[in-house]
Amino acid sequence: MRIGYACLNRSVGCTANRTFRLAGYSDERLVETVAANLACLETILRFNREHGLGYFRITSDLVPFASHPVCTVDWAARFRKEFAALGRFIKREGFRITMHPDQFTLINSPDRDIFRRSSAELDYHARVLDAMGLDLTARIQIHVGGVYGDRAAALDRFVARLGELAPAVRRRLTVENDDGRFSLADCLWLHDKTGLPVLFDVFHHEVLPSVGPTTAALRLAAATWAPEQGPLLVDYSSQEPGKRRGTHAATLDPRHFRAFLEAARGIVCDCLLEIKDKERSALAALALATGADGHQDVVY
């Protein structure tokens, strides 16, 4: 099990998601910002290697405004060497990489303009992973989208719209269960219709259960992954005490994570922590998973 975290590292002193206001856009500013973001991404990945964290979600803001018409810079060509170097490092170290467009990426929206913008955003994400030369274990994860008053129609529209996406996107796309609209059962139905692998979100399944306990759910999700797509991807978090149901924890709950490890015993997967203190909790989870904390006697 490779363990990691999403987008930001609070220890390295830089951020890979620097951006600026659209009103202040210029080609020069874009190039300067992307150069700084790529340099910081390398710093983060080196930190992860030094600390044994093998899974990382790259920020969607790596290239600001990349899917917006204002961006006319061929950023993939301009930074070809930098992307290629990052890709070589990722492959050499055996990292698992994902990206996750924001909640406004809705391929099942009835609004064709929203779909058009969502498709452009997905094209950008696929282009980043392709520029790094990463294989199909590097995934783009999305949620099903909105219900729009008709669940069955929303699911059918997702299937239809998938066929309209570029092949470079479709081959990397992964669908994730959410905590309010579309459960793991819905995502498994989509897999049956489309072949998309299903990323299993543990916390979302706790909030919106559908197919039994965590172990059963993990096994069902794992069965949707083809060998070339890599092992099952798992997003992990837990409930923040005293907050609205569905609020992600600020820091790792060791007891809850040990229960997840027990549920996942014998199931090959990679686990990304969606916990607010980022690498701090990822390192604590790694210690639990490898037995470095003195509690686990099985190395995952």
CORMO-V228276 format. One record per pair of residues at least 4 apart in sequence whose C-alpha atoms are under 8 Angstrom apart, sorted by the first residue. I is the first residue (numbers start at 1). GAP is how many residues later the second one is. Records with the same first field share a line. If there is no record, write none. Layout:
# CORMO-V228276
I = GAP, GAP
This chain:
# CORMO-V228276
1 = 267, 268, 269, 270, 299
2 = 51, 52, 53, 93, 94, 267, 268, 269
3 = 50, 51, 52, 267, 268, 269, 270, 279, 282, 283
4 = 49, 50, 51, 52, 53, 267, 268, 269, 275, 278
5 = 50, 51, 52, 267, 268, 269, 270, 273, 274, 277
6 = 50, 51, 52, 53, 266, 267, 268, 272
7 = 9, 10, 49, 50, 51, 52
8 = 7, 8, 51, 270
9 = 5, 6, 35, 269, 270
10 = 267, 268, 269
11 = 268
12 = 31, 32, 35
14 = 26
15 = 22, 25, 26
16 = 20, 21, 22, 23, 24, 25, 43, 45, 46
17 = 20, 42, 43, 44, 45, 46
18 = 15, 18, 19, 43, 44, 46
19 = 14, 42, 45
20 = 4, 5, 44
21 = 4
22 = 43
25 = 4, 5, 45
26 = 4
27 = 4, 44, 45, 46
28 = 4
29 = 4
30 = 4, 33, 34
31 = 4, 44
32 = 4
33 = 4, 30, 31
34 = 4, 28, 29, 30
35 = 4, 44
36 = 4
37 = 4, 25, 26
38 = 4, 24, 44, 45
39 = 4
40 = 4
41 = 4, 17
42 = 4, 44
43 = 4
44 = 4
45 = 4, 45
46 = 4
47 = 4
48 = 4, 5, 6
49 = 4, 5, 44
51 = 232
52 = 234
53 = 229, 230, 233
54 = 40, 41, 42
55 = 40, 41, 42, 215, 216, 217
56 = 39, 40, 41, 42, 216
57 = 40, 41, 42, 43, 215
58 = 4, 39, 40, 41, 42
59 = 40, 41
60 = 39, 40, 41, 42, 65
63 = 12
65 = 5, 6
66 = 5, 55, 58
67 = 4, 50, 53, 54, 56, 57
73 = 5
74 = 4
75 = 4, 5
76 = 4, 7, 51, 52, 55
79 = 4
80 = 4, 51
81 = 4
82 = 4
83 = 4, 45, 48, 49
84 = 4, 47, 48, 49
85 = 4, 47
86 = 4, 46
87 = 4, 44, 45, 46, 47
88 = 4, 44, 45
89 = 4
90 = 4, 5, 6
91 = 4, 43
96 = 41, 42, 174
97 = 40, 41, 42
98 = 40, 41, 42, 43
99 = 26, 40, 41, 42
100 = 40, 41, 42
101 = 4, 20, 21, 24, 39, 40, 41
103 = 40
104 = 14
105 = 9, 10, 12, 13, 14, 16, 17, 37, 40
106 = 8, 9, 12, 37, 38, 39, 40
107 = 7, 8, 11, 12, 37, 38, 51, 54, 55
108 = 7, 36, 37, 38, 46, 47, 49, 50, 53
109 = 5, 6, 36, 37, 39, 45, 48
110 = 5, 38
111 = 4
112 = 4
113 = 4
114 = 4
115 = 4
116 = 4
117 = 4
118 = 4
119 = 4, 46
120 = 4
121 = 4
122 = 4, 47
123 = 4, 43, 45, 46
124 = 4
125 = 4, 15
126 = 4, 14, 42, 43, 46
127 = 4, 41
128 = 4
129 = 4, 5, 9
130 = 4
134 = 4
136 = 35, 36, 92, 93, 94
137 = 35, 91, 92, 93, 94
138 = 34, 91
139 = 33, 34, 35
140 = 29, 32, 33, 34
141 = 32, 33, 34, 35, 58
142 = 31, 32, 33, 34
143 = 32, 33, 34, 35
144 = 11, 14, 31, 32, 33, 38, 43
145 = 9
146 = 8, 35
147 = 4, 7, 34
148 = 6
150 = 4
151 = 4
152 = 4
153 = 4
154 = 4
155 = 4, 35
156 = 4
157 = 4
158 = 4
159 = 4, 31, 34, 35
160 = 4
161 = 4
162 = 8
165 = 4, 5
166 = 4
167 = 4
168 = 4
169 = 4
173 = 23, 24
174 = 22, 23, 24, 25
175 = 12, 21, 22, 23, 24
176 = 8, 11, 22, 23, 24, 25
177 = 5, 6, 7, 9, 10, 21, 22, 23, 24, 27, 28
178 = 4, 5, 6, 23, 26, 27, 30
179 = 4, 24, 25, 26, 28, 29, 67
180 = 27, 28
182 = 4, 5
183 = 4, 22, 25, 26, 27
184 = 4, 16, 21, 25, 26, 27, 33
185 = 4, 25, 26
186 = 4
187 = 4, 11
188 = 4, 10, 32, 33, 36
189 = 4
190 = 4, 5, 6
191 = 4, 5, 6, 7, 33
195 = 29
196 = 28
197 = 24, 27, 28, 29
198 = 23, 24, 26, 27, 34, 35
199 = 22, 33, 34, 35, 36
200 = 5, 17, 18, 21, 32, 33, 34, 35
201 = 4, 33, 34, 35
202 = 4, 12, 32, 33, 34, 35
203 = 4, 32, 33, 34, 35, 36, 43
204 = 4, 5, 42
205 = 4, 5, 9
207 = 38, 39
211 = 5, 6
212 = 4, 5
213 = 4
214 = 4, 46, 49, 50
215 = 4, 48, 49
216 = 4
217 = 4
218 = 4, 46, 49
219 = 4, 48
220 = 4
221 = 4, 11
222 = 9, 10, 45, 46, 47
225 = 4, 5, 6, 7
226 = 4
227 = 4
231 = 37, 38, 39
232 = 36, 37, 38
233 = 36, 37, 38, 39
234 = 35, 36, 37, 38
235 = 36, 37, 38, 39
236 = 35, 36, 37, 38, 39
237 = 11, 12, 15, 36, 37, 38
238 = 10, 11, 14, 15, 18
239 = 4, 6, 7, 8, 9, 10
240 = 7, 8, 9, 10
241 = 8
243 = 4
248 = 26, 27, 28
249 = 4, 26, 27
250 = 25, 26, 27
251 = 24, 25, 26, 29, 30
252 = 5, 23, 29, 32, 33
253 = 4
254 = 4, 31, 34
255 = 4
256 = 4
257 = 4, 28
258 = 4, 30, 31
259 = 4
260 = 4
261 = 4, 28
264 = 4
265 = 35
273 = 5, 8, 9
274 = 4
275 = 6
277 = 4
278 = 4
279 = 4
280 = 4
281 = 4
282 = 4
283 = 4
284 = 4
285 = 4
286 = 4, 6
287 = 4, 5, 6
288 = 4, 5, 6, 7, 8
289 = 7, 9, 10, 11
290 = 6, 7, 8, 9, 10
291 = 4, 5, 6, 7, 8
292 = 4
